[in-house]
Amino acid sequence: MLDGGVAGWLALGGLFAVVGLVSPALTRWALANRPWCSTMAGMPSQQTIAIRPGGPEDTGAVLRLLDGATAWLVARGRTGQWGTARPSTDPRRIAQADDWASDGGLYLAMFGDRPVGALVVGAASDYVPPATEPELYVRLLVTDREHTGLGIGARLLEHAADLARSRGLGLLRVDCYGGDDRALVRFYEGCGFTATDSFTVTRPGLDPWPGQVLIRRLA
């Protein structure tokens, strides 16, 4: 959702926060042109993006996207979300990517033959308040910053909504980093989500990690 889960340090015990990576300028544009996801989904450039199911062979692609997203955040001083380490060098994160790629909930956005975004859907993680009705949960959303402007995150979020509808579910949830300027929260709100529960993850030796749950009701 160019970015929603907790920072990468949560490895096997939780999820790797949905990656709402969006520039301040794009966030401002999104807020001024709601609903951003449906607006972007109708752009001609969307015709160049295809979405396919992922599998175990796509672990490397997921790690590449996560590495790029982390580097993008670090370059902008936004280290509170995911820290500074490359996920592909952390055995715990590699194992987590393997799990995502193997559990049937991974989808990749493709630009030609290149994966430029990843979506993981499934059950909510145990660090967020449980839903009170059947739902689909966005566990990961990450996009390739070299392809900004194609609406990749928006397209993947709409795919998640379509998956939920196809399963007879009326609720789509996501969580994201809620710290700093809350740009990710505003991004998801621009995509039709509504902020609900805030939460904090305590981390030994590190600052607490502030998170925000958001929901989207599906017609």
matplotlib code that plots the C-alpha trace (Angstrom):
import matplotlib.pyplot as plt

x = [0.0, 3.2, 3.2, 0.7, 2.5, 5.3, 8.9, 11.2, 12.7, 9.5, 10.7, 9.1, 7.0, 5.0, 4.8, 6.9, 4.7, 2.8, 5.1, 3.3, 6.1, 4.8, 6.4, 5.0, 4.1, 2.2, 0.5, -0.7, -2.0, -3.8, -5.5, -6.7, -8.0, -9.8, -10.4, -6.8, -6.8, -9.7, -8.4, -5.0, -6.5, -8.2, -5.0, -3.7, -0.4, -2.2, -2.5, 1.2, 0.9, -0.2, -0.7, 0.1, 0.1, 3.5, 5.2, 8.3, 10.4, 9.6, 11.3, 14.2, 11.9, 10.2, 13.6, 14.8, 11.7, 12.1, 15.8, 14.9, 12.1, 14.4, 17.1, 14.6, 13.4, 17.0, 18.0, 15.2, 16.0, 12.8, 14.5, 11.8, 9.7, 12.0, 15.4, 18.5, 19.5, 18.9, 16.2, 18.1, 21.0, 18.9, 18.2, 15.0, 13.6, 14.7, 12.7, 9.7, 9.9, 10.0, 6.9, 5.0, 6.0, 4.9, 1.6, -0.6, -1.2, 1.5, 0.8, 3.3, 2.7, 4.6, 6.0, 6.9, 8.9, 10.1, 8.3, 7.7, 5.4, 4.3, 1.1, 0.6, -2.9, -4.1, -4.9, -4.1, -1.0, -1.3, 0.0, -3.2, -6.6, -8.7, -11.5, -15.0, -16.2, -14.7, -12.0, -9.0, -5.9, -3.1, 0.1, 2.6, 2.5, 5.7, 6.6, 9.6, 10.6, 12.2, 8.7, 6.9, 3.9, 2.5, 0.0, 1.4, 0.4, -3.1, -3.5, -2.4, -4.7, -7.6, -6.5, -6.7, -10.2, -11.3, -9.9, -11.9, -15.1, -14.5, -14.4, -17.6, -15.8, -16.9, -13.9, -10.3, -7.8, -4.3, -1.8, 1.1, 3.7, 2.0, 5.0, 6.8, 4.4, 1.8, 2.2, 1.4, -1.8, -2.9, -2.0, -4.3, -7.0, -6.7, -7.3, -10.6, -9.4, -10.4, -8.1, -9.4, -7.1, -3.7, -1.2, 2.4, 4.9, 7.6, 11.0, 13.9, 16.7, 14.8, 12.2, 8.5, 7.1, 3.8, 1.3, -2.1, -4.9, -7.1, -10.2, -12.0, -15.6, -16.3, -19.5]
y = [0.0, 1.3, 0.3, -2.2, -5.1, -4.3, -3.3, -5.9, -6.8, -8.8, -11.5, -15.0, -13.9, -11.4, -9.6, -7.1, -4.0, -3.3, -1.1, 2.2, 3.9, 7.2, 10.5, 13.6, 15.1, 12.0, 11.8, 15.4, 14.6, 11.5, 13.4, 16.0, 13.4, 10.7, 7.9, 7.6, 3.9, 4.0, 7.1, 5.5, 2.2, 3.9, 5.5, 4.3, 3.3, 0.6, -1.4, -2.0, -3.7, -7.3, -9.2, -12.9, -15.3, -15.8, -19.0, -20.3, -19.3, -15.7, -15.3, -13.5, -11.0, -10.2, -9.7, -7.5, -5.3, -5.1, -4.2, -1.4, -0.1, -0.1, 1.7, 4.3, 4.9, 5.1, 7.6, 9.9, 9.5, 7.5, 4.7, 4.4, 2.2, -0.6, 0.3, 0.3, -3.4, -5.0, -7.7, -10.0, -10.2, -11.2, -14.9, -14.3, -12.0, -14.5, -17.2, -14.8, -14.1, -17.9, -18.3, -15.5, -17.1, -20.5, -20.0, -19.1, -15.4, -13.8, -11.8, -10.0, -6.9, -7.4, -4.7, -6.9, -9.8, -7.7, -7.9, -4.3, -4.9, -7.5, -8.1, -10.7, -11.4, -13.8, -13.8, -10.9, -10.9, -11.5, -8.0, -6.2, -6.3, -9.2, -8.5, -9.0, -10.3, -12.4, -10.4, -10.5, -8.9, -7.2, -8.5, -6.9, -4.3, -3.1, -1.5, -0.8, 2.9, 2.8, 2.6, 5.3, 6.8, 3.6, 3.2, -0.2, 0.0, 1.2, -1.7, -4.2, -2.9, -3.1, -6.7, -7.4, -5.9, -8.1, -11.2, -10.4, -9.9, -13.2, -14.9, -13.3, -11.0, -7.5, -6.3, -5.6, -4.6, -3.4, -2.0, 0.3, 2.4, 5.2, 7.3, 10.3, 12.4, 9.5, 9.7, 6.0, 6.5, 9.3, 7.3, 4.5, 6.9, 8.3, 4.7, 4.4, 3.0, 4.4, 4.4, 2.5, 0.9, 2.3, -0.1, -0.1, -2.9, -2.9, -3.9, -4.8, -2.3, -0.3, 2.5, 1.3, 0.8, 2.8, 1.1, 1.9, -0.5, 0.7, -0.9, -0.7, -1.8, -3.5, -3.3]
z = [0.0, -1.3, 1.8, 6.3, 9.9, 12.3, 11.4, 9.9, 13.3, 14.0, 11.6, 12.2, 15.1, 13.3, 10.0, 8.2, 8.3, 5.2, 3.3, 2.6, 0.8, -0.7, -1.2, 0.6, -2.7, -3.8, -0.4, -0.8, -4.3, -2.9, -0.2, -2.7, -5.1, -3.1, -3.6, -4.7, -5.4, -7.7, -9.4, -10.0, -11.1, -14.0, -15.3, -18.7, -17.2, -15.2, -18.4, -18.2, -14.8, -14.4, -11.2, -10.8, -7.8, -6.2, -5.1, -3.4, -6.3, -5.7, -2.3, -3.9, -5.6, -2.3, -0.6, -3.4, -3.1, 0.7, 0.3, -2.0, 0.2, 3.3, 1.4, 0.2, 3.8, 5.1, 2.5, 3.7, 7.4, 8.0, 10.0, 12.6, 10.4, 9.3, 10.8, 8.5, 7.9, 4.5, 4.9, 2.5, 5.0, 8.0, 8.3, 10.2, 7.5, 4.8, 6.6, 6.8, 3.1, 2.5, 4.6, 2.7, -0.7, 0.4, 2.2, -0.9, 0.0, -2.1, -5.3, -7.4, -9.6, -12.9, -15.2, -18.2, -16.6, -13.6, -10.2, -9.1, -6.2, -3.7, -1.7, 1.0, 2.3, 5.0, 8.7, 11.0, 13.1, 16.8, 17.7, 16.4, 17.9, 16.4, 14.0, 15.2, 11.8, 8.9, 7.2, 4.8, 6.2, 4.2, 5.7, 3.3, 0.6, -0.9, -4.3, -6.4, -6.0, -9.4, -10.9, -9.0, -10.8, -12.2, -9.3, -8.3, -4.7, -5.6, -8.0, -5.4, -2.8, -5.3, -6.0, -2.2, -2.2, -5.1, -3.4, -0.3, -2.3, -4.2, -0.8, 0.4, 2.9, 3.5, 5.5, 4.5, 7.2, 7.2, 9.7, 9.1, 10.8, 12.7, 13.7, 12.4, 10.3, 9.8, 6.1, 5.7, 7.7, 5.4, 2.3, 3.3, 4.2, 0.7, -0.5, 1.2, 4.6, 8.0, 10.9, 13.9, 16.6, 17.5, 19.1, 20.3, 20.1, 22.8, 21.6, 24.0, 23.6, 21.0, 21.0, 21.0, 17.5, 17.0, 14.7, 13.3, 12.1, 9.3, 7.8, 4.5, 4.1, 0.8, -1.1]

ax = plt.figure().add_subplot(projection="3d")
ax.plot(x, y, z, "-o")
ax.set_aspect("equal")
plt.show()
